[in-house]
Amino acid sequence: MPSLSTRTRLAAVSALTALGALVSLGTATAADPALNGEWAPFTRCPVDAPAMLAADGVDRTPQCVVSTSAKGSIKLGRTTVVTGRTNLQLGVVQNADGTSSVVAPPSGALVADSATVPGGLLGLMCPSDIPVITGICRTLENSDLNRITATMESVGAPYAFDQTAGVLTDLPIVALPVRIHLENPLLGDKCYIGSAAQPIVLRPKNLNYPEFGMSFFQGDGTPDEAGEMSRINLTGATQNDSAFAVPGATGCGLNVGLINAAVNAKTGLPSAAGNNSLTLDDTRTHLTGLNAPGTVVPDAGRVLAENWHSAVR
């Protein structure tokens, strides 16, 4: 394949930059509500989901779960990225037979800050023996277009939630299907590692025992030792998963995958289980529900939802 002229490379970069500017104009999302008192962490609990509202308090008991971390890191193949804040929220219906089902919020279970990929595009795909990629690499040198961010996104409802694992060590707490969105004008807006059909499935577990605490409160979140609600607090644990596999990148470059091969070759993707890891530092996990759901049968789900809404400020 003949090498690209400087004019051709610059034209390609200009076109891709314009495209990237257009696709980056996303739709604004509504801010999470502020909740009173002990309800404060549960801003996205899906209390109005049909499965939560249908929980009667005997055969099915509704709960809200949130787990946050201020920082951590994720290693995918040969690339390690320092992560920012992560916020995982779930509705959980505990069944009388000991099993449970998970309900994801409409916005997805996981919300995470974007992280900057070390080295940007130069580090992610350069050098390359693919002529068109080599041309782009030369253009990127000392360019603001080099910066690339990675954002972890949910691509399906979590499952296999184990409440007991949350207070122990070395047991998976929940299975979380995600993908990684790589963003840069040259990548287009559909460059992902993982997908709904082939997700990265994270199963974090505690590496150390969390500190245990419990509080009680009224339906509107006001602290009250005689309140109808309770909250379990598990703090200070480092969570890790080093057993997940990672598929190759897709959709990178004008959304049709023009530079998938370069990204995958440089980062070592796809990457088999055992070569990747996720670490979340100083996690803070909270679980809340009705103290005595059996006293409001068959309306436990409805009462939980009413309490949550009464706490919105």
N, C-alpha and C positions, 0 to 999 in steps of 0.2 A: 504494500500500500504506500503511495507517495506521501512524503511528509507534508504537513499543512504549512501554508505561508503565514507570515505574521498577520497579514490582513484577515485571512480566513479565521485564524485563532481568535483575534480580537472581535470579529463579527459574531463568532459563536458565543463568546463570553458575554457580549453585549445582549444578544438575544436571550440567553439563559438568565442573565441578571434581570431583564425586564420581566420575564416569565416568573421568576422567583418573587419579584416585588408584587406581582398581581396575586399569586397564590398565597402570599403571606397575610393578605387582608382577610383574616378570619372573622367569624361572627362572635360578637361579645357575648359572654355568658353571665348570667345573674350571679351576684355574690352570694356566698353562703350566709344563712341567717345567723344572727348573734343570739345565743341561748343563755338563759339565766342559770346561775349557780352551778350545781352538779351536772346539769345537762350540757354545759358549755362545750365539751369536746365533740359532742355527737351531732355536728352540724348537717351531716348528710345521711343520717340514718333513714332508711326507706320505710318509715312507719306507715305510709299510706299504700304500700304495695299490697295487692290482693292477698298474697300468702301470709303477710304479717297481720293484716286486719282479720283474716279468717282464723287465726290461732285462738283456740277457745280457753286455754289456761289449764286444761287437764291432759288431753292427748297431745296438744301442741302448745308450747309456751314461747312467746316472742321475746327477743332480747336485741339490744343494740351493742355493737362492738366497734371500737376504734383503736388503731395502733399507729403511732407516729414515731418518726426518727428525724433528728435535725441534720444528720449527715451519715455518710457511709461510702461504699465503693462497690463497683461491679466490674468484673473481668469477663470479657467475651473474647474467646480465642486468644490473640496476642495483644489485645487492647484493654487497658484498665482506665476507667473513668471514675473520678471522685464525684459522688452524688450529693445533692442538696436534700432539702426536706422531702419526706414522703408521708402521705396521709392515706391510710387504708381504712375504709369504713364499710361495715356489713350489717345487714339484718340477719339474725339467726333464729330459726324456729327449731327448738329442741323438742324432739318427739318422745313419747312415753316409752318407746322401746329402746331408748338410748342412742338412737341415731339423730342426726340433725340435717337440716337443709339450709342453704345460704341464699340470701336475697341481696342482689347488688343494687346500689343507688342508681337512679337514671343516668347520672353523669359518669358511671363506672365506679368500681370499687376503689381503684387506686388513683390518686392525684399526686403528681411528683413534680418538683422543680426541674427545669431543664439544666443539663450539665454541659460544660464545654469540653469537647473532645481534644485531648492533647495533640498538638501539631496541626490541627485543623485538617483541611483537605490534603495538604501536602503530606501530612503524616499518615492519612487514611488511605491514600491511593498512589502516592509518588515515592520513588520513581516507578515507572511502568514500562514494559516492553511493548505496550499497545500504542501505536503511533498517535492516534487521536488523544489518548490520555497523556502522552508525553507532551503534546502541544499545549494542552490545558495546564499541565504542571508548570511549564515555562511561563505561562501567562500569570499564574497564581503567585509567583515569587514576589514577596513584599506587597501583597495585595490584601485589601480588607475582605475580599471574597474568600479568603482562606478559612475564616472562622466557621466552625460547624458545631451545632449543639445536638445533644441526644436527650430524648424525653421518653421515659417509660410510661406506657399506656395500657390500660386493661383492654382485653379483647374477648371477654366472656366472663360469665359469673364465676367467682371462686367456688370451690367445693372441698369436700373432705375436711371440714372444720372440726378440730379436736380441742374442746375447751380445757380438758385436763392437761394436754401438752403445753398449754400456755403457762402453767405454773411449774413445769418440769424442765429437764434439759434433754437434748438429743432426740426429740420427737417432733416430726413435722406438725406444725400448727394448722396450716391451711394450704391448699393448692391454689395458686394464683396464675392464671393464664395472662401473659403480657406480650407486648411487642415493643421494640425500640424504634422511635421515630428519629431519623437523622435529618437535620434541617440545614440547608445552605442553598442559595440561589442556583448553584450549578447542579444540585441534586434533584431539583424539582420538589414537589410537595408529597410525593408518594414513595419516598425512599425509607424502607422499613427493614429491620431485622426481626423476623417473626411475623406471623399473621394470624387471623382468626382460624384459618384452616391448619396452620402449622405454628402454634404459639410456642413461646418460651414458657415453661411451666415451673414457677418458683414454689418451693416448699420450705420456707424458712423455719428454723428451730432455734431454741435458746441455747447458747453456749454456756451460760451461767444462770443460776437461779435468780429470778427477779425478786425484788422486794414486794411484799404483799401488804395491801391495805384495803380497808373497806369503809364506806361511808353510807349514810342514810339520808333521805331527803323527801320533801313533799313532791307532789306531782308536777309543780311548776319549777322545780329545781332548787327551792329554798332548803338549805341544810336543816335537818330535823331528825334526831335520833329515833323518833317514833313515826317517821314518815313512811309512806306506802311504797317508796322506791328504794333500791339499794344499788351501790356501784362498787365493783371490784376493781382495784387499782394494782397493776403489775408494772413496776418501773425498774429501770437500770440494767436490763438484760441486753447483751449483744446477741443479735440474731444472725444466722448464717445459713446459706445453702450452697453446697459445692458439688451437687449431683445432677444438675440440669444440663441438657443439651441445647445447642444454639444453631438454628438453621442459617443459611446464607442470606445475604441482603437481596432485596428485590425492589424494582421500581426506581432505581437510582440513575438519574440522568434523563431529563425531559420526561420523567414518569414512565419511561418505557424500558429502563434497564440498560441504557447505553454504557454505563460504567459499573455495572454490578460486578463484573469479573475482576476489575481492578480493586474495588473495595474488598471483595472477599479474599483475594490473593494476599493483599497487604495485611489484613486483620486476622487471617487464619480461620475463616468461616467457609463452610459450616464447621462447628466444633463439637466433638463428642462429649458426652457426660464425663465429668472428672477433670476437664480442662478449663472449666469456667467457675466463677464464684460470685456470690452476693454477700455483702456484709452490711448490716444496719447497726449503727452505734447507739447506745443509750436509748433503747426503745421504751415507749410509754404506752401501755395497753390498758384500756378501760372497757368493762362490760357492765351493762346496766339492764335492769328489768324490774318487774313488779315483785315485791317481797312475797306476797301471797296471791298468786294468780288464780288459785282455786276458789278464792272468795268472789271473783267477778265472772265466773263461768256463765255463759259461753263468750263473754265479751272482753277477754284479756287483751286481744290485739287492738280492739277499738279504744279501750281505756289507755293503753300505752300510747297510741297515736294522739288521743286528746291531751294527755299529759305533756307530750313533746310539743304540741302546738301551743299549749298554755305557757310554755317557757320561752317562746320566741319573743324577743324584745323589739 
